[in-house]
Every structure is written in C-alpha cells, then in structure tokens.
C-alpha cells in the first residue's frame, strides 16, 4: 500500500458543504479497499451523526460529574447546618 493510501485510510475529515447559502459541516471517513491489482474502491462514509452523538455523550458525562460534585459540596454544609439547628432546638427546649 502506498504512503498516500495509508494516510487516508480510516481517517475522519471535516468538510464544508454549501447549500442554499448556508454552511453545513459534515464529517467524512475515507475507506480504501484494494479489489484487484491496480484497482481499488474508495468509500466516503458520512459519520456526522456518530461524531455529534459522541460530542453530546461527552457533554452529558461532564455535566453529570459536575452535578455530582456540586451536589456533594452543597449537601455536606447543609447537613451540618441542619444538625446544628436541630441541636439548638433541643438545647433550648
């Protein structure tokens, strides 16, 4: 396999398609398969949905971690305050 073929094999490229004066970004994966000597098949596969799904999933995971950390950091002081208030009520009664 030539160096150029190895470079393009299974790489993902971002291309810009212009339609109706608006820009749409698409991600394309190039697959090269050798069929016979001196003949090959080049496939352009649209992987935009897969890329978008992975980005959304990563964002959701990040937000879940942030939410868990913030919830923990708020829960501990609030629990301490609730215990202190309860103790104050018991001592004044």
N, C-alpha and C positions, 0 to 999 in steps of 0.2 A: 504494500500500500504506500502511496506517495505521501510526502510530508503534508501537502495541502489537504489530502483526504483525511489524514489523521487529525489535522487542525479542526476541520469542520465536523468530524464525526461526533454525534450526540451532544453538540454544543447548543446552547439556547441563545438566540439573538433577539434583541428588541428592534422592531421595525415600526415605522410610522406610515399609516395609510391615510391618505387624504380623500375624503368623500364628502361631497356637498359642503365644501369649505370648512369642515370641522375635522379635527385631527383625532384619530383613534389609534391607540397604541396596542399593538399585538405582539405576542411573543411566539417565536417560531423555532422549532427544533429541526435540525437538519440531520437526516439519516442517509447514509450512503451504503448501499449493498452491492457487492460485486456479483453479477449474474453469470457472465461468461468472461473469457479473456477479452479485454478491450471493451467490455460493455458493463455498465453499472446502472443502478437505479438510484436516483436522488429523490428523497421524500422531504417535503416541507410539511411539518406537522404543527398545527396551531395548539399551543399549550398555554394560552392566555388564561383560561378558566382554572387550570391547575396552579398557575402562579398566583392568581388572585385568591384562590382558596387557601394556599399556604400563607399568604400575607395576612389574611383575615384570621386564620387559626393562630398564627404567632401573636397577633394583636390581642386576641381574646385570652390567650395564655398569659400574656404580660399583664393585662387588666385584672385577671383573676389573682395573680400573685400580688399585685399592688393592693387589691381589695382585701386580701387575706392579711397582709402586713398592716394595713391601716386599721382594719377591724381589731386586730390583736392589740395594737398600740393604744387604741381608744378603750377597749374593753377592760384592760388592766387598771388604768386610773379610775374609770367609772366604778369598777367593782370595789376599789379601795375607798372611794367616796361613799358608796352605798353602805359599806361595812362601818365606816366612821359615823355616818348619820344614824345607823341602827344602834351603835354603841352609845352615842349621845342620848338617843331617845330612851334607852334602857337605864342610863345613869340618872337621868332627870325624873324618871317616873317613880 
